[in-house]
């Protein structure tokens, strides 16, 4: 729920049409003004949106794939292997990076 709210706020800020600061942000992104502070703010905002989307997708699909598709006797082996450790840590790491980049 928190990630969807963060994503909603980020997209609302990125596509806001009435505030002049966001219009300047989009024009600096379009013109690729690398020396402008607004360019880097927009770049980090887009990066945060991408991280939030990836975090939502990985959270929803990781548990569905690991818990539902793998039998119970095999899930123990997979979740204790190195690949299982990475698979279970990925949604949490992406969620943390999405919230921290917000």
GUKERO-644506 format. One line per 5 residues: their letters; for each residue x, y, z of N, C-alpha, C, O. Coordinates in steps of 0.001 Angstrom, whole numbers, always signed. Layout:
<rs>
a	X,Y,Z,X,Y,Z,X,Y,Z,X,Y,Z; ... $
</rs>
This chain:
<rs>
xxxxx	+835,-1184,+0,+0,+0,+0,+878,+1246,+0,+580,+2214,-699; +1948,+1229,+771,+2821,+2400,+853,+3481,+2664,-497,+3592,+3812,-927; +3917,+1595,-1161,+4576,+1784,-2455,+3621,+2334,-3508,+4020,+3144,-4344; +2379,+1906,-3473,+1420,+2443,-4439,+1128,+3917,-4160,+915,+4690,-5094; +1115,+4310,-2899,+932,+5728,-2570,+2143,+6545,-2987,+1998,+7655,-3498 $
xxxxx	+3341,+6003,-2771,+4559,+6690,-3194,+4570,+6850,-4707,+4921,+7913,-5219; +4188,+5799,-5424,+4137,+5859,-6884,+3111,+6887,-7357,+3362,+7623,-8311; +1980,+6938,-6705,+947,+7910,-7064,+1442,+9341,-6847,+1203,+10211,-7684; +2124,+9589,-5737,+2663,+10922,-5471,+3743,+11306,-6474,+3787,+12446,-6936; +4607,+10366,-6809,+5685,+10656,-7756,+5146,+10954,-9145,+5584,+11904,-9795 $
xxxxx	+4199,+10146,-9599,+3623,+10384,-10921,+2795,+11663,-10949,+2768,+12368,-11958; +2122,+11961,-9846,+1376,+13211,-9764,+2290,+14420,-9826,+1963,+15428,-10452; +3446,+14312,-9168,+4406,+15416,-9207,+5048,+15538,-10584,+5310,+16646,-11051; +5298,+14419,-11225,+5962,+14452,-12530,+5049,+15002,-13624,+5522,+15695,-14525; +3769,+14708,-13562,+2844,+15130,-14604,+1944,+16284,-14190,+931,+16537,-14842 $
xxxxx	+2288,+16980,-13133,+1517,+18152,-12694,+1619,+19240,-13758,+2715,+19583,-14202; +474,+19778,-14161,+495,+20755,-15254,+303,+22190,-14784,+571,+23120,-15544; -150,+22393,-13561,-463,+23759,-13147,+700,+24457,-12447,+786,+25684,-12494; +1586,+23719,-11807,+2688,+24348,-11084,+3819,+24687,-12052,+4228,+23833,-12838; +4329,+25912,-12009,+5375,+26296,-12968,+6709,+25569,-12739,+7492,+25416,-13676 $
xxxxx	+6971,+25126,-11518,+8235,+24433,-11244,+8295,+23098,-11972,+9360,+22694,-12438; +7166,+22414,-12074,+7149,+21129,-12761,+7201,+21298,-14279,+7697,+20422,-14987; +6694,+22414,-14772,+6825,+22711,-16201,+8292,+22963,-16538,+8787,+22501,-17566; +8985,+23699,-15666,+10413,+23938,-15872,+11204,+22642,-15766,+12187,+22445,-16480; +10770,+21761,-14871,+11441,+20468,-14716,+11329,+19638,-15992,+12318,+19065,-16449 $
xxxxx	+10144,+19572,-16562,+9962,+18794,-17789,+10703,+19400,-18970,+11245,+18670,-19800; +10733,+20735,-19058,+11464,+21351,-20172,+12965,+21156,-20023,+13660,+21014,-21029; +13485,+21144,-18807,+14923,+20889,-18645,+15261,+19436,-18970,+16359,+19143,-19441; +14315,+18523,-18720,+14528,+17135,-19125,+14475,+16989,-20648,+15265,+16242,-21225; +13558,+17692,-21294,+13442,+17616,-22748,+14665,+18201,-23449,+15121,+17675,-24464 $
xxxxx	+15189,+19289,-22899,+16343,+19944,-23511,+17676,+19325,-23100,+18724,+19685,-23636; +17636,+18408,-22165,+18824,+17722,-21642,+19858,+18717,-21109,+21034,+18668,-21468; +19397,+19603,-20260,+20274,+20594,-19630,+20932,+19955,-18412,+20416,+20043,-17298; +22064,+19319,-18633,+22729,+18561,-17577,+23275,+19445,-16455,+23515,+18958,-15350; +23469,+20711,-16721,+23997,+21596,-15681,+22901,+22147,-14770,+23201,+22763,-13747 $
xxxxx	+21662,+21935,-15122,+20539,+22452,-14350,+20197,+21508,-13195,+20230,+20285,-13338; +19872,+22102,-12060,+19474,+21305,-10893,+18126,+20622,-11129,+17891,+19517,-10638; +17246,+21280,-11878,+15937,+20694,-12163,+16058,+19436,-13020,+15238,+18526,-12899; +17069,+19375,-13882,+17288,+18174,-14675,+17571,+16991,-13766,+17009,+15912,-13957; +18427,+17180,-12788,+18796,+16073,-11904,+17673,+15713,-10943,+17537,+14552,-10556 $
xxxxx	+16876,+16686,-10558,+15697,+16384,-9743,+14713,+15545,-10548,+14152,+14578,-10033; +14504,+15912,-11802,+13620,+15131,-12667,+14158,+13746,-12946,+13400,+12777,-12993; +15473,+13647,-13133,+16103,+12348,-13359,+15916,+11447,-12151,+15590,+10270,-12305; +16118,+11981,-10950,+15920,+11176,-9737,+14451,+10834,-9517,+14135,+9770,-8986; +13565,+11716,-9916,+12133,+11433,-9810,+11736,+10293,-10745,+10956,+9421,-10362 $
xxxxx	+12265,+10294,-11960,+11984,+9204,-12895,+12598,+7901,-12393,+11981,+6842,-12507; +13810,+7970,-11838,+14444,+6779,-11266,+13622,+6226,-10115,+13481,+5010,-9980; +13083,+7097,-9294,+12247,+6663,-8177,+10958,+6017,-8663,+10489,+5049,-8066; +10379,+6542,-9740,+9169,+5933,-10318,+9474,+4529,-10824,+8700,+3599,-10594; +10602,+4376,-11512,+10987,+3059,-12038,+11214,+2075,-10894,+10786,+924,-10974 $
xxxxx	+11882,+2515,-9836,+12116,+1628,-8693,+10812,+1231,-7998,+10665,+91,-7557; +9875,+2159,-7901,+8590,+1846,-7269,+7796,+845,-8097,+7179,-68,-7547; +7807,+1011,-9411,+7090,+65,-10281,+7725,-1322,-10200,+7022,-2325,-10069; +9057,-1376,-10277,+9739,-2666,-10172,+9509,-3320,-8817,+9387,-4541,-8724; +9453,-2522,-7785,+9206,-3059,-6452,+7803,-3644,-6333,+7623,-4711,-5747 $
xxxxx	+6816,-2957,-6882,+5447,-3485,-6845,+5332,-4779,-7641,+4696,-5734,-7195; +5945,-4808,-8810,+5880,-6016,-9643,+6592,-7175,-8964,+6077,-8293,-8939; +7770,-6917,-8413,+8524,-8013,-7788,+7853,-8512,-6518,+7921,-9702,-6208; +7211,-7623,-5785,+6520,-8057,-4570,+5343,-8963,-4907,+5113,-9970,-4237; +4607,-8604,-5939,+3431,-9398,-6295,+3797,-10718,-6954,+3114,-11720,-6739 $
xxxxx	+4856,-10743,-7748,+5178,-11963,-8478,+6107,-12900,-7733,+6067,-14109,-7966; +6935,-12386,-6851,+7908,-13254,-6175,+7211,-14291,-5306,+7526,-15479,-5378; +6282,-13854,-4501,+5622,-14804,-3610,+4687,-15723,-4376,+4510,-16880,-3997; +4087,-15223,-5449,+3213,-16088,-6248,+4012,-17191,-6911,+3550,-18330,-6991; +5209,-16868,-7388,+6022,-17885,-8048,+6633,-18853,-7042,+6635,-20063,-7268 $
xxxxx	+7145,-18333,-5944,+7843,-19204,-5003,+6897,-20036,-4151,+7184,-21200,-3873; +5801,-19472,-3740,+4920,-20170,-2814,+3899,-21034,-3540,+3643,-22164,-3124; +3324,-20533,-4595,+2245,-21261,-5256,+2740,-22316,-6249,+2150,-23392,-6345; +3801,-22027,-6978,+4224,-22920,-8044,+5129,-24052,-7569,+5183,-25111,-8194; +5832,-23831,-6474,+6774,-24831,-5987,+6083,-25660,-4910,+5418,-25113,-4029 $
xxxxx	+6239,-26960,-4980,+5633,-27817,-3969,+6276,-27569,-2607,+7389,-27051,-2518; +5575,-27939,-1572,+6028,-27649,-211,+7346,-28342,+120,+8193,-27754,+792; +7535,-29565,-333,+8772,-30278,-15,+9968,-29713,-781,+11104,-29804,-315; +9716,-29126,-1960,+10803,-28506,-2724,+11043,-27058,-2315,+12143,-26539,-2500; +10035,-26407,-1767,+10188,-25008,-1372,+11237,-24850,-288,+11951,-23847,-260 $
xxxxx	+11340,-25819,+599,+12346,-25748,+1658,+13749,-25704,+1071,+14583,-24917,+1519; +14013,-26532,+85,+15342,-26568,-545,+15617,-25295,-1336,+16723,-24755,-1293; +14614,-24825,-2052,+14819,-23642,-2887,+15012,-22402,-2032,+15897,-21593,-2312; +14202,-22238,-995,+14299,-21033,-172,+15570,-20991,+667,+15994,-19914,+1085; +16182,-22136,+918,+17434,-22147,+1671,+18664,-22140,+771,+19789,-22111,+1271 $
xxxxx	+18475,-22166,-526,+19606,-22091,-1446,+19974,-20626,-1675,+19269,-19716,-1237; +21070,-20424,-2357,+21504,-19059,-2653,+20531,-18327,-3545,+20264,-17144,-3335; +19995,-19020,-4546,+19030,-18406,-5443,+17741,-18036,-4708,+17154,-16984,-4963; +17316,-18892,-3813,+16123,-18595,-3021,+16322,-17410,-2098,+15404,-16619,-1881; +17534,-17288,-1552,+17832,-16144,-690,+17743,-14836,-1482,+17160,-13856,-1018 $
xxxxx	+18328,-14836,-2681,+18257,-13632,-3511,+16830,-13335,-3954,+16421,-12174,-3998; +16085,-14358,-4276,+14709,-14162,-4739,+13815,-13589,-3644,+12924,-12787,-3920; +14056,-14003,-2404,+13233,-13483,-1323,+13697,-12110,-847,+12913,-11373,-249; +14952,-11753,-1099,+15448,-10444,-682,+15176,-9348,-1712,+15148,-8170,-1356; +14977,-9706,-2964,+14809,-8705,-4019,+13632,-7758,-3795,+13825,-6550,-3932 $
xxxxx	+12422,-8224,-3459,+11318,-7280,-3256,+11587,-6299,-2110,+11238,-5122,-2205; +12199,-6776,-1045,+12501,-5893,+72,+13548,-4851,-276,+13439,-3692,+125; +14555,-5262,-1018,+15597,-4312,-1424,+15053,-3268,-2386,+15390,-2089,-2281; +14221,-3690,-3315,+13625,-2724,-4242,+12669,-1778,-3522,+12612,-591,-3843; +11924,-2291,-2560,+11006,-1434,-1795,+11787,-412,-978,+11405,+756,-910 $
xxxxx	+12863,-843,-368,+13683,+88,+417,+14290,+1157,-479,+14290,+2337,-127; +14801,+756,-1620,+15402,+1757,-2525,+14345,+2708,-3088,+14633,+3886,-3301; +13139,+2223,-3328,+12061,+3098,-3825,+11653,+4123,-2770,+11435,+5293,-3085; +11551,+3684,-1532,+11154,+4604,-465,+12282,+5601,-176,+12023,+6784,+47; +13518,+5131,-181,+14637,+6041,+79,+14842,+7038,-1050,+15257,+8169,-797 $
xx	+14567,+6654,-2270,+14729,+7594,-3377,+13567,+8585,-3445,+13664,+9600,-4134; +12486,+8308,-2749,+11357,+9239,-2720,+11741,+10439,-1893,+10939,+11359,-1730 $
</rs>
